[in-house]
């Protein structure tokens, strides 16, 4: 069973959360988008309140399965980070089911992090026991939510608290997902971005990890119908949660 929140009427929009979060990260978008759209905020399988199955599955197939269950022929997909990678994979695997993509601080399936990003992690976080969820979440929040160009005291403490709580839960989900066969898109999205045949909006936070901003540039250069937003000032990886006003404005202007 997949957990989701639904609001509004109009053209369908599905919100896909970051790997350090769950559907709660869209709390500032749901009501704003629901003024024009039928909005679905989904917990990807194993995350949040979505159950983890004993059998193999693929996140991109799950998205289409939810569209089927809700009677939606097509939907625009809005993804952040890992959710953005799932959105791209869904558009490549099921091109007739996706009407548009909005990608915020997104990852891309098959992309391997650079040595520079790995070194940046080592300098900011260092070695962390992956089974110590509190320590691991603290490290991920420092790296992704604060970002390498800001100090923690420069970020809203409530945002850090909320992000840490979500990330602790997400880390437990990822540990459980490691015991299940999760099918990947084959071949992966990296190198296939030119196959995207829908409008694509690409954005990132100006304080996010440099490689995320570089990925945004790459997606915008490769996807035929892509538009690259200017980086949002004073925002890192959870851009929709940290700076909802410019994100909501951009989404409402873009979504079909």
C-alpha positions as CSV (number, residue, x, y, z in Angstrom):
1,X,0.0,0.0,0.0
2,X,1.2,3.5,-0.9
3,X,0.4,6.4,1.4
4,X,-0.5,9.7,-0.1
5,X,-2.3,13.0,0.5
6,X,-4.7,14.4,-2.0
7,X,-6.2,17.9,-2.4
8,X,-7.8,20.1,-5.1
9,X,-9.3,19.6,-8.5
10,X,-7.9,20.2,-12.0
11,X,-5.0,18.8,-13.9
12,X,-3.1,16.1,-11.9
13,X,0.2,16.8,-10.2
14,X,2.2,14.2,-8.3
15,X,4.8,15.4,-5.7
16,X,7.8,13.0,-5.2
17,X,9.9,13.6,-2.1
18,X,13.7,13.6,-1.5
19,X,15.5,10.6,-0.3
20,X,16.2,12.3,3.0
21,X,12.5,13.1,3.5
22,X,8.9,11.9,3.0
23,X,5.7,13.4,1.6
24,X,5.6,15.9,4.5
25,X,8.3,17.9,2.8
26,X,5.6,19.2,0.4
27,X,3.5,20.8,3.2
28,X,4.0,24.3,1.8
29,X,3.1,23.2,-1.8
30,X,-0.1,21.2,-1.4
31,X,-2.6,24.0,-0.7
32,X,-1.0,26.4,-3.1
33,X,-1.1,24.0,-6.0
34,X,-4.5,22.7,-5.1
35,X,-6.0,26.0,-6.1
36,X,-5.6,24.9,-9.8
37,X,-4.6,21.2,-9.7
38,X,-5.5,17.8,-8.3
39,X,-2.4,17.3,-6.1
40,X,-1.1,14.0,-4.9
41,X,1.8,14.0,-2.4
42,X,3.1,10.4,-2.3
43,X,5.3,8.5,0.1
44,X,7.5,6.4,-2.2
45,X,7.5,2.7,-1.3
46,X,9.2,2.0,2.0
47,X,9.3,5.7,3.0
48,X,7.0,7.5,5.4
49,X,3.8,5.5,5.7
50,X,4.1,3.5,2.5
51,X,4.5,-0.3,3.1
52,X,7.5,-2.2,1.9
53,X,6.6,-5.3,-0.1
54,X,8.3,-8.6,0.1
55,X,8.5,-8.8,-3.7
56,X,10.6,-6.8,-6.2
57,X,9.3,-3.5,-7.4
58,X,10.4,-0.3,-9.2
59,X,9.6,3.2,-7.9
60,X,8.8,4.5,-11.4
61,X,6.3,1.7,-11.9
62,X,4.8,2.5,-8.5
63,X,4.1,6.0,-9.7
64,X,2.2,4.8,-12.7
65,X,0.4,2.2,-10.6
66,X,-0.9,5.0,-8.4
67,X,-2.0,7.0,-11.5
68,X,-4.0,3.9,-12.5
69,X,-5.5,3.4,-9.1
70,X,-6.6,7.1,-9.1
71,X,-7.9,7.0,-12.6
72,X,-5.4,9.5,-13.9
73,X,-4.3,9.0,-17.6
74,X,-1.4,11.5,-17.2
75,X,0.1,13.7,-14.6
76,X,2.8,16.3,-14.1
77,X,5.5,15.1,-11.8
78,X,7.3,17.4,-9.4
79,X,10.3,15.8,-7.8
80,X,13.0,16.9,-5.3
81,X,16.4,15.1,-5.2
82,X,15.7,11.3,-5.3
83,X,12.1,12.1,-6.1
84,X,13.3,14.0,-9.1
85,X,15.3,11.0,-10.3
86,X,12.1,8.8,-9.9
87,X,10.2,11.4,-11.9
88,X,12.7,11.3,-14.7
89,X,12.7,7.5,-14.7
90,X,8.9,7.5,-14.9
91,X,8.9,9.8,-17.9
92,X,11.4,7.6,-19.7
93,X,9.8,4.3,-18.8
94,X,6.2,5.5,-19.3
95,X,6.4,8.5,-21.6
96,X,2.6,8.5,-22.3
97,X,1.8,8.9,-18.6
98,X,3.7,12.1,-17.8
99,X,2.7,15.5,-19.0
100,X,5.5,17.6,-17.5
101,X,8.5,17.4,-15.2
102,X,9.5,19.9,-12.5
103,X,12.8,19.0,-11.0
104,X,14.2,20.7,-7.9
105,X,17.7,19.9,-6.7
106,X,17.3,16.6,-8.5
107,X,19.4,13.5,-8.8
108,X,19.6,11.4,-12.0
109,X,19.6,7.6,-12.0
110,X,23.0,6.2,-13.0
111,X,24.9,9.4,-12.1
112,X,28.0,8.7,-10.0
113,X,29.0,11.4,-7.5
114,X,32.3,13.1,-8.3
115,X,35.5,12.8,-6.2
116,X,35.0,16.5,-5.3
117,X,31.6,15.8,-3.7
118,X,32.9,12.8,-1.9
119,X,35.7,14.9,-0.5
120,X,33.3,17.6,0.5
121,X,31.3,15.1,2.5
122,X,34.4,13.9,4.2
123,X,35.4,17.5,5.1
124,X,31.9,18.4,6.4
125,X,30.7,15.1,7.9
126,X,33.3,12.4,7.9
127,X,32.7,8.8,8.8
128,X,29.3,8.0,10.3
129,X,27.8,4.7,11.4
130,X,24.9,4.2,8.9
131,X,23.0,2.3,11.6
132,X,23.2,5.2,14.0
133,X,20.2,7.0,12.6
134,X,20.6,10.0,14.8
135,X,24.2,10.6,13.9
136,X,23.6,9.8,10.2
137,X,20.7,12.1,10.0
138,X,22.7,14.9,11.7
139,X,25.4,14.4,9.1
140,X,23.0,14.4,6.1
141,X,21.2,17.4,7.4
142,X,24.5,19.3,7.8
143,X,25.5,18.3,4.2
144,X,22.2,18.7,2.3
145,X,19.9,20.9,4.3
146,X,22.4,23.4,5.6
147,X,24.7,23.0,2.6
148,X,28.5,23.4,2.3
149,X,28.4,27.2,1.9
150,X,26.4,28.0,5.1
151,X,26.7,27.4,8.8
152,X,23.9,25.7,10.8
153,X,23.1,28.9,12.7
154,X,22.3,30.6,9.4
155,X,19.4,28.2,8.9
156,X,15.9,28.2,10.5
157,X,16.2,25.9,13.5
158,X,12.6,24.6,13.0
159,X,13.6,23.6,9.4
160,X,16.6,21.7,10.8
161,X,14.5,20.0,13.4
162,X,11.8,18.9,11.0
163,X,14.4,17.8,8.4
164,X,16.3,15.8,11.0
165,X,13.1,14.0,12.1
166,X,12.2,13.2,8.4
167,X,15.7,12.0,7.7
168,X,15.9,9.7,10.7
169,X,12.8,8.0,9.4
170,X,14.1,7.9,5.8
171,X,17.3,6.3,6.9
172,X,15.4,3.5,8.6
173,X,13.4,3.1,5.3
174,X,16.6,2.9,3.3
175,X,18.0,0.2,5.6
176,X,14.9,-1.8,5.1
177,X,14.9,-1.2,1.3
178,X,18.4,-2.8,1.2
179,X,16.8,-6.2,1.9
180,X,14.4,-5.9,-1.0
181,X,15.0,-6.1,-4.7
182,X,14.3,-2.6,-6.0
183,X,14.5,-2.6,-9.8
184,X,16.4,0.2,-11.5
185,X,15.6,1.8,-14.8
186,X,17.7,0.1,-17.5
187,X,19.6,1.8,-19.1
188,X,19.5,4.5,-16.4
189,X,18.5,8.1,-17.1
190,X,22.0,9.5,-17.3
191,X,22.8,9.7,-21.0
192,X,19.1,9.5,-21.9
193,X,17.9,13.0,-21.0
194,X,17.5,13.9,-24.7
195,X,14.7,11.3,-24.8
196,X,12.5,13.4,-22.6
197,X,9.6,14.6,-24.7
198,X,7.7,16.8,-22.2
199,X,8.3,20.3,-20.8
200,X,10.9,20.3,-18.0
201,X,11.4,22.9,-15.4
202,X,14.8,22.7,-13.5
203,X,15.7,24.5,-10.4
204,X,18.1,24.4,-7.4
205,X,19.0,26.2,-4.3
206,X,22.0,28.5,-4.5
207,X,23.4,27.0,-1.2
208,X,23.0,23.4,-2.4
209,X,25.9,21.1,-3.0
210,X,27.7,22.4,-6.2
211,X,27.3,19.1,-8.0
212,X,23.5,19.3,-7.6
213,X,23.6,22.8,-9.3
214,X,25.8,21.3,-12.0
215,X,23.3,18.5,-12.6
216,X,20.6,21.1,-13.0
217,X,22.6,22.8,-15.6
218,X,23.2,19.5,-17.4
219,X,19.5,18.5,-17.4
220,X,18.5,21.8,-18.7
221,X,21.1,21.6,-21.5
222,X,20.1,18.0,-22.5
223,X,16.3,17.8,-22.2
224,X,14.9,19.3,-25.4
225,X,12.1,21.3,-23.7
226,X,13.9,22.3,-20.5
227,X,13.9,25.7,-18.8
228,X,16.5,26.4,-16.1
229,X,15.3,28.6,-13.3
230,X,17.9,30.9,-11.6
231,X,19.2,29.4,-8.4
232,X,17.1,30.4,-5.4
233,X,19.2,32.4,-3.0
234,X,19.7,31.2,0.6
235,X,18.3,27.7,0.0
236,X,19.8,24.3,-0.1
237,X,18.6,20.8,-0.9
238,X,15.1,20.9,0.5
239,X,14.3,23.9,-1.6
240,X,10.5,23.6,-1.7
241,X,10.4,23.4,2.1
242,X,12.9,26.2,2.8
243,X,11.8,28.7,0.2
244,X,8.1,27.9,-0.7
245,X,7.1,31.2,-2.1
246,X,9.4,31.3,-5.2
247,X,9.0,27.6,-5.7
248,X,5.2,27.8,-5.6
249,X,5.2,30.8,-8.0
250,X,7.5,28.9,-10.4
251,X,5.3,25.7,-10.3
252,X,2.0,27.6,-10.8
253,X,3.5,29.4,-13.8
254,X,4.9,26.2,-15.3
255,X,2.4,23.4,-14.6
256,X,-0.1,22.6,-17.4
